[in-house]
Amino acid sequence: MKKWLLVAAYLIVWAIINPYTLPDIIRYDETLVILLCFFVPVSGGLLFILYKVLTAFNLDKQKKRSIVFWSLFLLIPYGIWTSSVDDERLSRDSKETWGIVTSKKQRTGSTIVWITFSVDNNSYVTSRNISRLNVGDTVSITYWPKNPRLNRIRY
């Protein structure tokens, strides 16, 4: 009975981090602080629960460790899924506005530009690795009306 509760707990955690249900404040955090404070413990919790599930099914220690290690690679398709959800949201219901490049900085091997745009009298800043834009350039921004932090730049 205990092992099936652990399996259920493991699946419930995966359901909670579903990109369709995860709160926007976590998904679109620009500082990454909230995102990391959420996903690091959740990822660790998933690994711990999986280890306990495998222990309940009486697998030997080497098999448990290798399964837990390889389960880390589930985060790769999760990231791809999250990105596809963002693309779907933008293609289904998006709006367009104009933004202005307000800052440009050269980093090791890349150039980061910061672009400011307004939606409903609120100002947003987004950044991208685009070297051919300069401060003062105007770009088209496609954003998701429910949360403008989800946006794409067209230049």
TORKOL-4160 file (C-alpha; in steps of 0.2 Angstrom, whole numbers, padded with zeros to 4 digits, m for minus):
155
<pt num="1" X="0000" Y="0000" Z="0000"/>
<pt num="2" X="0014" Y="0012" Z="0005"/>
<pt num="3" X="0023" Y="0010" Z="m0012"/>
<pt num="4" X="0007" Y="0015" Z="m0022"/>
<pt num="5" X="0005" Y="0031" Z="m0011"/>
<pt num="6" X="0023" Y="0035" Z="m0015"/>
<pt num="7" X="0019" Y="0032" Z="m0034"/>
<pt num="8" X="0004" Y="0043" Z="m0032"/>
<pt num="9" X="0014" Y="0057" Z="m0024"/>
<pt num="10" X="0027" Y="0056" Z="m0038"/>
<pt num="11" X="0014" Y="0058" Z="m0051"/>
<pt num="12" X="0005" Y="0072" Z="m0041"/>
<pt num="13" X="0021" Y="0082" Z="m0041"/>
<pt num="14" X="0023" Y="0080" Z="m0059"/>
<pt num="15" X="0005" Y="0086" Z="m0061"/>
<pt num="16" X="0008" Y="0101" Z="m0051"/>
<pt num="17" X="0023" Y="0107" Z="m0062"/>
<pt num="18" X="0012" Y="0105" Z="m0077"/>
<pt num="19" X="0016" Y="0121" Z="m0088"/>
<pt num="20" X="m0003" Y="0123" Z="m0091"/>
<pt num="21" X="m0006" Y="0125" Z="m0072"/>
<pt num="22" X="0010" Y="0132" Z="m0065"/>
<pt num="23" X="0007" Y="0150" Z="m0059"/>
<pt num="24" X="0014" Y="0163" Z="m0071"/>
<pt num="25" X="0023" Y="0172" Z="m0056"/>
<pt num="26" X="0034" Y="0156" Z="m0056"/>
<pt num="27" X="0035" Y="0152" Z="m0075"/>
<pt num="28" X="0039" Y="0170" Z="m0080"/>
<pt num="29" X="0050" Y="0176" Z="m0066"/>
<pt num="30" X="0063" Y="0187" Z="m0075"/>
<pt num="31" X="0075" Y="0187" Z="m0060"/>
<pt num="32" X="0075" Y="0168" Z="m0059"/>
<pt num="33" X="0075" Y="0168" Z="m0040"/>
<pt num="34" X="0057" Y="0162" Z="m0038"/>
<pt num="35" X="0059" Y="0150" Z="m0052"/>
<pt num="36" X="0075" Y="0142" Z="m0044"/>
<pt num="37" X="0068" Y="0143" Z="m0027"/>
<pt num="38" X="0053" Y="0133" Z="m0033"/>
<pt num="39" X="0061" Y="0120" Z="m0045"/>
<pt num="40" X="0077" Y="0116" Z="m0035"/>
<pt num="41" X="0067" Y="0109" Z="m0021"/>
<pt num="42" X="0054" Y="0101" Z="m0032"/>
<pt num="43" X="0067" Y="0093" Z="m0042"/>
<pt num="44" X="0076" Y="0086" Z="m0027"/>
<pt num="45" X="0059" Y="0081" Z="m0020"/>
<pt num="46" X="0055" Y="0071" Z="m0036"/>
<pt num="47" X="0072" Y="0062" Z="m0035"/>
<pt num="48" X="0069" Y="0058" Z="m0017"/>
<pt num="49" X="0051" Y="0052" Z="m0019"/>
<pt num="50" X="0057" Y="0041" Z="m0034"/>
<pt num="51" X="0071" Y="0034" Z="m0024"/>
<pt num="52" X="0059" Y="0029" Z="m0010"/>
<pt num="53" X="0047" Y="0022" Z="m0023"/>
<pt num="54" X="0061" Y="0011" Z="m0030"/>
<pt num="55" X="0066" Y="0006" Z="m0013"/>
<pt num="56" X="0048" Y="0001" Z="m0009"/>
<pt num="57" X="0049" Y="m0010" Z="m0025"/>
<pt num="58" X="0064" Y="m0019" Z="m0018"/>
<pt num="59" X="0076" Y="m0014" Z="m0031"/>
<pt num="60" X="0095" Y="m0016" Z="m0028"/>
<pt num="61" X="0105" Y="0000" Z="m0024"/>
<pt num="62" X="0114" Y="0001" Z="m0040"/>
<pt num="63" X="0098" Y="0000" Z="m0051"/>
<pt num="64" X="0090" Y="0013" Z="m0040"/>
<pt num="65" X="0104" Y="0025" Z="m0042"/>
<pt num="66" X="0105" Y="0023" Z="m0061"/>
<pt num="67" X="0086" Y="0025" Z="m0063"/>
<pt num="68" X="0086" Y="0041" Z="m0052"/>
<pt num="69" X="0101" Y="0047" Z="m0062"/>
<pt num="70" X="0093" Y="0044" Z="m0078"/>
<pt num="71" X="0077" Y="0052" Z="m0072"/>
<pt num="72" X="0086" Y="0069" Z="m0072"/>
<pt num="73" X="0085" Y="0068" Z="m0091"/>
<pt num="74" X="0066" Y="0070" Z="m0089"/>
<pt num="75" X="0069" Y="0088" Z="m0086"/>
<pt num="76" X="0075" Y="0090" Z="m0105"/>
<pt num="77" X="0058" Y="0085" Z="m0112"/>
<pt num="78" X="0049" Y="0095" Z="m0099"/>
<pt num="79" X="0059" Y="0111" Z="m0104"/>
<pt num="80" X="0054" Y="0107" Z="m0122"/>
<pt num="81" X="0036" Y="0105" Z="m0117"/>
<pt num="82" X="0036" Y="0121" Z="m0108"/>
<pt num="83" X="0043" Y="0130" Z="m0123"/>
<pt num="84" X="0030" Y="0123" Z="m0134"/>
<pt num="85" X="0016" Y="0128" Z="m0122"/>
<pt num="86" X="0023" Y="0146" Z="m0123"/>
<pt num="87" X="0024" Y="0145" Z="m0142"/>
<pt num="88" X="0006" Y="0138" Z="m0142"/>
<pt num="89" X="0000" Y="0152" Z="m0131"/>
<pt num="90" X="0008" Y="0166" Z="m0142"/>
<pt num="91" X="0001" Y="0158" Z="m0158"/>
<pt num="92" X="m0016" Y="0156" Z="m0152"/>
<pt num="93" X="m0020" Y="0173" Z="m0143"/>
<pt num="94" X="m0006" Y="0186" Z="m0144"/>
<pt num="95" X="m0006" Y="0204" Z="m0147"/>
<pt num="96" X="0008" Y="0215" Z="m0154"/>
<pt num="97" X="0016" Y="0231" Z="m0148"/>
<pt num="98" X="0031" Y="0241" Z="m0151"/>
<pt num="99" X="0047" Y="0242" Z="m0140"/>
<pt num="100" X="0062" Y="0252" Z="m0140"/>
<pt num="101" X="0080" Y="0245" Z="m0136"/>
<pt num="102" X="0085" Y="0255" Z="m0121"/>
<pt num="103" X="0102" Y="0246" Z="m0117"/>
<pt num="104" X="0115" Y="0236" Z="m0125"/>
<pt num="105" X="0130" Y="0227" Z="m0117"/>
<pt num="106" X="0143" Y="0216" Z="m0123"/>
<pt num="107" X="0146" Y="0200" Z="m0114"/>
<pt num="108" X="0158" Y="0186" Z="m0117"/>
<pt num="109" X="0154" Y="0180" Z="m0134"/>
<pt num="110" X="0137" Y="0188" Z="m0135"/>
<pt num="111" X="0128" Y="0205" Z="m0135"/>
<pt num="112" X="0112" Y="0207" Z="m0124"/>
<pt num="113" X="0100" Y="0220" Z="m0128"/>
<pt num="114" X="0086" Y="0226" Z="m0116"/>
<pt num="115" X="0070" Y="0232" Z="m0124"/>
<pt num="116" X="0056" Y="0242" Z="m0115"/>
<pt num="117" X="0038" Y="0241" Z="m0120"/>
<pt num="118" X="0021" Y="0246" Z="m0113"/>
<pt num="119" X="0005" Y="0236" Z="m0111"/>
<pt num="120" X="m0011" Y="0244" Z="m0103"/>
<pt num="121" X="0000" Y="0258" Z="m0095"/>
<pt num="122" X="0012" Y="0246" Z="m0088"/>
<pt num="123" X="0030" Y="0245" Z="m0093"/>
<pt num="124" X="0039" Y="0229" Z="m0096"/>
<pt num="125" X="0057" Y="0225" Z="m0100"/>
<pt num="126" X="0063" Y="0210" Z="m0109"/>
<pt num="127" X="0081" Y="0205" Z="m0115"/>
<pt num="128" X="0088" Y="0195" Z="m0129"/>
<pt num="129" X="0104" Y="0190" Z="m0136"/>
<pt num="130" X="0103" Y="0200" Z="m0153"/>
<pt num="131" X="0119" Y="0209" Z="m0158"/>
<pt num="132" X="0113" Y="0218" Z="m0173"/>
<pt num="133" X="0101" Y="0229" Z="m0163"/>
<pt num="134" X="0107" Y="0246" Z="m0156"/>
<pt num="135" X="0100" Y="0258" Z="m0143"/>
<pt num="136" X="0085" Y="0268" Z="m0149"/>
<pt num="137" X="0080" Y="0254" Z="m0162"/>
<pt num="138" X="0061" Y="0250" Z="m0163"/>
<pt num="139" X="0056" Y="0232" Z="m0163"/>
<pt num="140" X="0039" Y="0223" Z="m0164"/>
<pt num="141" X="0035" Y="0213" Z="m0149"/>
<pt num="142" X="0022" Y="0199" Z="m0149"/>
<pt num="143" X="0015" Y="0196" Z="m0131"/>
<pt num="144" X="0003" Y="0185" Z="m0122"/>
<pt num="145" X="m0011" Y="0197" Z="m0116"/>
<pt num="146" X="m0014" Y="0187" Z="m0100"/>
<pt num="147" X="0005" Y="0190" Z="m0095"/>
<pt num="148" X="0016" Y="0201" Z="m0106"/>
<pt num="149" X="0031" Y="0194" Z="m0099"/>
<pt num="150" X="0029" Y="0180" Z="m0111"/>
<pt num="151" X="0034" Y="0188" Z="m0127"/>
<pt num="152" X="0044" Y="0186" Z="m0143"/>
<pt num="153" X="0054" Y="0200" Z="m0152"/>
<pt num="154" X="0053" Y="0202" Z="m0171"/>
<pt num="155" X="0065" Y="0214" Z="m0179"/>
